[in-house]
C-alpha cells in the first residue's frame, strides 16, 4: 500500500474560516470582509479565482464562465 502525495505548484491558497479551529494550518487565512465590495477583497478573490482556474481548467479546450 503506497501513500499518495501531491505538490502545491501554484503558490499559497487562501481560506476564510467559517467556524471551528484550524489545527493543521495548511492554508493562509484571510480576514472576513468588513465592507461591501472593498477593493482589496475583490483583488484577493480575483487572484484566487485565476489560480483555481489553472487547476480546474488545466489542459481544457473550453473554459466555463463563472
C-alpha positions as CSV (number, residue, x, y, z in Angstrom):
1,X,0.0,0.0,0.0
2,X,1.5,3.3,-1.1
3,X,1.0,6.8,0.3
4,X,-0.2,9.4,-2.3
5,X,1.2,12.9,-2.1
6,X,0.7,16.0,-4.1
7,X,2.8,19.1,-4.6
8,X,1.3,22.5,-4.5
9,X,2.7,24.3,-7.5
10,X,0.6,27.4,-7.8
11,X,1.6,29.2,-4.6
12,X,-0.4,29.7,-1.5
13,X,-4.2,29.3,-1.4
14,X,-6.3,31.4,0.9
15,X,-9.2,30.4,3.1
16,X,-11.8,32.2,5.1
17,X,-12.6,30.0,8.0
18,X,-16.3,29.9,8.9
19,X,-16.1,28.1,12.2
20,X,-14.0,25.7,14.2
21,X,-10.3,25.7,14.8
22,X,-7.6,25.2,12.1
23,X,-5.4,22.7,13.8
24,X,-3.3,21.8,10.7
25,X,-2.7,25.3,9.4
26,X,-2.3,24.2,5.8
27,X,-3.6,27.4,4.3
28,X,-3.1,31.1,4.8
29,X,-6.2,32.7,6.3
30,X,-7.8,35.9,5.1
31,X,-9.9,38.2,7.2
32,X,-13.6,38.2,6.6
33,X,-14.8,41.2,4.6
34,X,-15.9,44.2,6.7
35,X,-17.3,46.3,3.8
36,X,-19.3,45.5,0.7
37,X,-17.2,45.5,-2.5
38,X,-13.9,46.5,-0.8
39,X,-11.2,46.8,-3.5
40,X,-8.7,44.7,-1.5
41,X,-11.2,41.9,-1.1
42,X,-12.1,42.0,-4.8
43,X,-8.4,41.8,-5.8
44,X,-7.8,38.8,-3.5
45,X,-10.9,37.0,-4.9
46,X,-9.8,37.6,-8.5
47,X,-6.3,36.3,-7.7
48,X,-7.7,33.2,-6.0
49,X,-10.1,32.6,-8.9
50,X,-7.3,32.8,-11.5
51,X,-5.2,30.3,-9.6
52,X,-8.2,27.9,-9.2
53,X,-9.0,28.2,-12.9
54,X,-5.4,27.0,-13.7
55,X,-6.3,23.9,-11.7
56,X,-9.9,23.3,-12.8
57,X,-9.3,24.0,-16.5
58,X,-5.8,22.6,-16.9
59,X,-5.5,21.2,-20.5
60,X,-9.2,22.1,-21.2
61,X,-10.3,23.1,-24.7
62,X,-13.0,25.3,-23.3
63,X,-13.3,27.4,-20.1
64,X,-16.6,27.9,-18.5
65,X,-17.8,31.4,-17.4
66,X,-18.2,31.9,-13.7
